Amino acid sequence: MLEIRNVVKTFGKNVTAVDGVSLSLSHGVVGLIGHNGAGKTTLMQMIATLARPSSGQILFQGADIVKTPDAIRRRIGYLPQDFGVYPNLTALEFMQYFAALKKLRDPARIRQLLEMVNLHDHADRPASTFSGGMRRRLGIAQALLNDPDILIVDEPTAGLDPEERLRFRHLLSELGFRKLVIMSTHIVSDVESMASQLAIMRNGKLIAFETPDEIVGRARGRIWSAQVGSEHYDALRARVQVLHAQRQGGKLSLRIAHPHSPCEGAQLAEPSLEEALMEQRYALNRAQELPV
């Protein structure tokens, strides 16, 4: 459905936001993860035709979207991280406004989407009175007005309470059965519960494109649990990577990333996705610190 070929995006002479990214995507939920400044938002903006690549190609069903942006604009929905609402419009009026912009005239479709995101009982309320989660759901509804093949959402659960986050995960997961959903996030539990593949970016480059199971599998044998006295903690932390520390009585219960047993009494542990991603990042940092 969507093919990204060696895409580069530079700003000015010295800033490379996206550096030679290539991906081939079809249906499902793809989690786009990486640190702030990794290039996630810039990549999504290029897919949404809000920015042009400096070089490379983005193809949608074989058509180059840089040369023919309308090929994808009619088939894409986009929810930016900072999604604003018009304070004087109700949710229904807001949807009608965006439907008019997209040249859609189907009142039943608007009602259907408001019901799908559980806002049908609030259709006549001013959108300015909505909670953060309700605004995000309204944003998803407007992004789905044209029944897009590709849905792009940037940090969709940022700032939401646990109940809203759970509802949002369920909605995006369901959409992923029949659409391509590209979602950037810092919250690993979001992608752990719904992403079929993870695209991991670092300094503008794509460093991995794998399933969550593959990432966890590679970390097996490298995550340890141990209990140590607090008097030994600083010395241990100076030579191994401690992922998590929790005080239990007079000792510290630790989760450690290390290729070998890090201390006496350490036991191999089943890694979580978050621990596997952290171990991957630390391993990459160590490799980059080695002399050439």
Secondary structure, 3 states (H helix, E strand, C coil): CEEEEEEEEEECCCEEEEEEEEEEECCEEEEEECCCCCCHHHHHHHHCCCCCCCEEEEEECCEECCCCCHHHHCCEEEECCCCCCCCCCEHHHHHHHHHHHCCCCCHHHHHHHHHHCCCHHHCCCEHHHCCHHHHHHHHHHHHCCCCCCEEEEECCCCCCCHHHHHHHHHHHHHHCCCCEEEEECCCHHHHHHHCCEEEEEECCEEEEEECHHHHHHHHCCCEEEEEEEHHHHHHHHHHCEEEEEEEECCEEEEEEECCCCCCCCCEECCCCHHHHHHHHHHHHHHHHHCCC
